Amino acid sequence: MATTTRPTTLRELRESDWVSKSVKQEMYDNFLRMLTDGEELFPGIIGYDDTVIPEIAIALLAQHDLLFLGEKGQAKSRLMRLLARFLDAEVPYIDLPDLPVHEDPYRPITSAAKRLVASREEDEIPIAWWPRAERYAERLSPGTKFADLIGEIDPARLAGGSSMSAEEALHFGLIPRMHRGIFAMNELPELDELVQVGLFNILEERDVQIRGYPIRFDLDVLILFSANPATYNRSGKVIPQLKDRIGSVIHTHYPRDRQLGIQIMEQEAGVSVDGDFPVVVPPFMREIVEQISIVARKSKYIDHQSGVSARLSIANYRTMVASARRRAAVLGERPAVPRISDLAHLSTSTLGKLELDMMSSHQMSEQQVLDAIVAEAIRDVFGEYVDRHGLEGIAEVFARGIKIEVGDMLPSTAYAERLQRVPAAWDKAFEVNAARDPAVRASCVEFVLAGLYSADRISRTQRHGQIVYEV
């Protein structure tokens, strides 16, 4: 707005340059401006530049209501919340008591607001401003009732003399109260069928019907939904008439390659590598943690319809770093460097996030499934290092009959004592200074040992939480 002081009355507002717009037009204008100016549209969203974000852009420019369809942990809720950034910073509304919604001063929709505007001079109608942050609301479907979303007859108002067919007898639900804002419903298939029916008119005609009484006013709201494909596409979970009224379906997905997954993992984990015990995470340890999620998504023992959330990698990364820091604090080592043996603690952050396929895994426990997934992830990453750098020289060191005991609380010097000569290939292969730092060397040793074991090049025995590798 051109004025330096916000209007506080309806007359001042009319004398300003403020223009009344629908929510979708408002978002259209702001989005198109940001798109034209080359601004970052969805900060913090990684891996969707060529897939999801273009589809959202088209849906916003088409002024559609949206459904985000994807498995858990694919940033559906974050994307919905980020859409609020395309609203104006604030919009004016009629600041009078007893008005149930934030009324557009130029286009009031409730009977109460229309009467008040008609009965007062414009200088007597106060204006307040509704900030962007308050114009977004969301709800999780399970347990949500018709009255929560749409509204209900208010017994107190009936007792006061209001007719059941009158607008004044209603207590409005969340969607009417988000008039001129955005409302998001998570997990749409879990919404009661009666409530789904109640959404028909809101999506199409933008009016509501409560207990058989039609209450007609022009609701201005952008409706967003999220759903998992396994339940959304299941017959009877979402009634066809509701599906038909959703303007655009945005399909989300997991990271298309491991490096993108690592970027998401590190960004969302938010782990500080500084402090009293700074952390150095070797590249192969990052790769293994993300590869665990990738393997789990393909595993026949995991229920694919449920999906494997990006939160698995995030939680596992935090657990791995925490285990390394614990060791560093107890042993007085700096820096703290994660090792393969730290992955033994991933059960605390993994079990419960993986849902087993009962048909394929009925003879295996959750821990056994996790152990198999971790072993496969280590084998995959190690195989890439062998192909890329040729680690035969490293394998030869262990082929001379060296026996090495490893564990998450074993001092790094214990590895150095058993491996005096560090192969020249290490610094190149692992992109860390294994020759100079005992903690980094210990991590490299464990990675090679676990990799050689996964390739059946050496044997392994395990007892009391310690692992011994030998030829």
Residue, then its C-alpha position, 0 to 999 in steps of 0.5 A: m500500500a502507498t500510505t505509510t499508516r494503515p487505514t483504521t476506518l472503512r472511509e480511510l480504507r476506501e480512500s487508500d489504494w487497497v483492492s479487494k481480491s479473492v484468496k485465490q486471486e491474491m495468491y495468483d498475483n503474489f505467486l506470479r510476481m515472485l515467479t517473474d522476479g525469480e524469487e525462491l518459491f519454496p525455501g527448504i524444499i529439496g528435490y522437487d524443482d523439476t517435478v512437484i514445484p512446476e505442478i504446484a505453480i500451474a495449480l496456483l495459476a489455475q486457481h485450483d483447490l489442491l490435493f497433495l498425494g504421496e507416501k509419508g515423509q514426502a513434505k506434503s504438510r510442509l508444502m501446504r504450509l508454505l503456500a501461505r507465503f503467497l498471501d498478502a502480508e495482511v488484509p483488512y477486516i471489519d473489526l466489530p464484535d460478534l462477527p463470526v468471520h474476518e469480513d472483507p470490508y467491501r464484500p461482507i458475507t454474513s447477515a450480521a456484518k451486512r446489517l452493521v455496515a448498512s446501519r453505520e457511517e463509514d467513519e464509524i466502522p473500525i478496520a483491523w488487519w489480519p496477518r498472513a500467519e493467522r490466515y492458515a489453519e489445518r486439521l488432521s482427519p481422524g476424529t474430526k467431526f462435522a461440527d469441527l469443520i462446518g459448524e453446528i446449531d448453537p443451543a444457547r442461541l436457540a434459547g435466546g430466541s434465534s430460529m434454527s433456520a437462521e444464520e444467527a443460530l449457528h456456531f461456525g466450524l473451522i472452514p467458515r472461520m477461515h473465510r479469506g484464508i487457507f484451510a488444509m485437511n491432512e489424511l483426507p481418506e480418514l475423514d468421516e463420510l458424512v463430513q466428506v459430504g459436507l465438503f461438497n458445497i464448500l468446494e463447489e458452491r462455497d456455501v454450507q448446509i447444517r442439519g438440513y438448513p442451507i446457509r448461503f454465503d459466499l465463502d472465500v477459502l482455498i482448500l488443501f488436502s493431503a493423502n496417502p495413495a494406498t488409502y486414497n485410491r482404495s474404493g470407498k475411502v474417498i467418495p467420488q463426488l469429493k474427488d471430482r471437486i478437487g481441482s489439482v492433484i499434486h504427486t509427491h515422491y521420495p528423493r530421486d537419488r541418494q545425494l538429494g536424500i543426504q541434503i534433505m537429511e542433513q538440512e532437517a537433522g539440524v545437527s551442530v558439528d561444533g561445540d565441546f566435541p566437534v563432529v566429523v562425519p565421513p562421506f561414507m557414513r552419510e551415504i550408508v544412513e541414507q542408503i538404509s532408507i533406500v533399501a528399506r523402501k525396496s525391501k520385500y519385508i517392508d509394507h510398501q503401501s505405508g512407505v518409509s519416511a524421510r524422517l527415518s534418515i533424519a532420526n538415524y543421522r541424529t542417533m549416529v552422531a549422538s553415539a559418536r559424541r557419547r563415545a568422544a565425551v567418555l573417552g576424551e576424543r576429539p573430534a567425534v567421528p561416527r563409525i559402523s559400530d554406531l549403527a548398532h543403536l539405530s534400532t532406537s530410532t528405526l523400529g516403529k518407523l518401519e511397518l513390516d509386510m506380515m506376509s513376507s516377514h512373518q518368520m523374522s523379527e523387526q530387529q532381524v529385518l533391520d539388521a538385514i537392511v543395514a547389512e545390505a546398505i553397507r554392502d551397496v555403499f562399499g561396493e561403490y567405493v570398490d568400483r570407484h577407487g579399487l580398494e584391493g590394496i586395503a583388502e590386502v592389509f587385512a588379508r595378512g591375518i590381522k584380527i581386529e575387534v571393533g565396538d562403539m566404545l572402543p578407543s580409536t587408538a586400539y584400531a591404530e595399534r593393529l593397523q600401523r600402516v595406512p594404505a595410500a588409497w585411503d585418503k583418496a577413497f574416503e575423502v577424509n584424512a585417515a592417515r593423521d587422525p586416529a578417530v577418522r582412521a577407526s571409522c575407515v577401518e570399520f567401514v572396510l571391515a564391514g564391507l569386506y565381511s558383506a562381500d564374504r572376504i573375511s569372517r566375523t564373530q560377535r559377543h557382548g556387543q563387540i565384533v571381531y573381524e578376521v581372515 
